[in-house]
Amino acid sequence: MGSCHHAICECGFKTSIRVGGSMRTYKENSTFPCYCEKCGMVEINVANVVLECPECESLNVIPYGDFAISEPTEKWPMIQWGHFKAPGKGNLCPTCKKKTMAFSGSYLMFD
Protein backbone atom coordinates (compact mmCIF):
# COMPACT_ATOMS: atom_id res chain seq x y z
CA MET A 1 0.00 0.00 0.00
CA GLY A 2 1.32 3.42 -0.91
CA SER A 3 0.89 6.74 0.81
CA CYS A 4 1.09 10.46 0.09
CA HIS A 5 2.90 12.91 2.37
CA HIS A 6 3.83 16.57 2.46
CA ALA A 7 7.44 17.76 2.61
CA ILE A 8 7.62 21.20 4.22
CA CYS A 9 10.51 23.51 5.17
CA GLU A 10 10.57 26.71 7.20
CA CYS A 11 12.05 28.50 4.15
CA GLY A 12 8.72 28.13 2.34
CA PHE A 13 9.42 24.98 0.33
CA LYS A 14 6.39 22.67 0.16
CA THR A 15 5.58 19.71 -2.03
CA SER A 16 3.68 16.43 -1.99
CA ILE A 17 5.43 13.09 -2.34
CA ARG A 18 4.35 9.51 -2.90
CA VAL A 19 5.86 6.62 -0.97
CA GLY A 20 5.43 3.03 -2.06
CA GLY A 21 3.29 1.53 -4.75
CA SER A 22 -0.02 -0.10 -5.46
CA MET A 23 -0.91 -3.70 -4.77
CA ARG A 24 -0.73 -4.54 -8.48
CA THR A 25 2.48 -2.75 -9.43
CA TYR A 26 4.66 -2.36 -6.31
CA LYS A 27 7.22 -4.90 -7.56
CA GLU A 28 7.83 -2.82 -10.71
CA ASN A 29 7.00 0.69 -9.49
CA SER A 30 7.47 1.85 -5.90
CA THR A 31 8.55 5.41 -5.20
CA PHE A 32 10.56 6.99 -2.41
CA PRO A 33 11.89 10.56 -2.17
CA CYS A 34 15.55 11.03 -2.96
CA TYR A 35 17.86 13.99 -3.37
CA CYS A 36 19.53 14.66 -6.70
CA GLU A 37 22.22 17.36 -6.58
CA LYS A 38 21.08 18.72 -9.94
CA CYS A 39 17.29 18.34 -9.68
CA GLY A 40 16.61 18.57 -5.93
CA MET A 41 13.97 16.30 -4.41
CA VAL A 42 12.71 13.64 -6.81
CA GLU A 43 10.55 10.54 -6.50
CA ILE A 44 12.62 7.57 -7.58
CA ASN A 45 11.39 4.13 -8.46
CA VAL A 46 13.12 2.13 -5.73
CA ALA A 47 11.81 -1.14 -7.17
CA ASN A 48 14.68 -0.84 -9.67
CA VAL A 49 18.06 -2.24 -8.70
CA VAL A 50 19.78 0.97 -9.85
CA LEU A 51 18.50 4.24 -8.40
CA GLU A 52 18.37 6.84 -11.15
CA CYS A 53 17.00 10.39 -11.21
CA PRO A 54 13.86 10.36 -13.37
CA GLU A 55 14.59 13.91 -14.59
CA CYS A 56 18.31 14.00 -15.47
CA GLU A 57 19.09 10.24 -15.30
CA SER A 58 21.95 10.85 -12.84
CA LEU A 59 23.00 7.91 -10.69
CA ASN A 60 24.21 10.36 -8.04
CA VAL A 61 21.05 10.29 -5.93
CA ILE A 62 20.66 9.85 -2.18
CA PRO A 63 17.50 8.46 -0.58
CA TYR A 64 16.12 10.56 2.25
CA GLY A 65 16.98 8.87 5.51
CA ASP A 66 20.65 8.51 4.52
CA PHE A 67 22.85 10.22 7.13
CA ALA A 68 24.33 12.45 4.41
CA ILE A 69 21.02 14.31 4.02
CA SER A 70 18.91 13.37 7.06
CA GLU A 71 19.43 13.65 10.79
CA PRO A 72 17.15 11.16 12.50
CA THR A 73 15.81 12.77 15.66
CA GLU A 74 12.93 10.39 16.31
CA LYS A 75 12.80 6.76 17.32
CA TRP A 76 10.51 5.78 14.43
CA PRO A 77 10.69 6.86 10.76
CA MET A 78 7.93 9.11 9.41
CA ILE A 79 8.05 7.60 5.93
CA GLN A 80 9.08 4.05 5.06
CA TRP A 81 9.01 1.66 2.14
CA GLY A 82 10.87 -1.61 2.52
CA HIS A 83 14.34 -0.82 3.83
CA PHE A 84 14.02 2.88 2.85
CA LYS A 85 13.23 4.98 5.94
CA ALA A 86 13.31 8.72 6.60
CA PRO A 87 12.67 10.72 9.77
CA GLY A 88 9.93 13.29 10.14
CA LYS A 89 12.36 16.13 10.88
CA GLY A 90 15.95 17.03 10.02
CA ASN A 91 15.93 16.40 6.27
CA LEU A 92 17.85 18.39 3.65
CA CYS A 93 15.67 20.97 1.94
CA PRO A 94 16.28 21.17 -1.82
CA THR A 95 15.66 24.94 -1.75
CA CYS A 96 17.59 26.36 1.24
CA LYS A 97 20.04 23.41 1.55
CA LYS A 98 19.53 23.22 5.34
CA LYS A 99 18.38 20.15 7.26
CA THR A 100 15.14 21.84 8.25
CA MET A 101 12.66 20.02 6.02
CA ALA A 102 10.01 17.78 7.60
CA PHE A 103 7.84 15.00 6.22
CA SER A 104 4.24 14.84 7.40
CA GLY A 105 2.30 11.76 8.31
CA SER A 106 0.31 10.30 5.44
CA TYR A 107 -2.68 12.28 4.26
CA LEU A 108 -3.76 9.74 1.64
CA MET A 109 -3.30 6.01 1.23
CA PHE A 110 -3.65 4.17 -2.06
CA ASP A 111 -3.63 0.58 -3.17
Secondary structure, 3 states (H helix, E strand, C coil): CEEEEEEEECCCCEEEEEEECCCCCCCCCCEEEEEECCCEEEEEECCCCCCCCCCCCCCCEEECCCCCCECCCCCCCCEEECCEEECCCCECCCCCCCCCEEECCCCEEEC
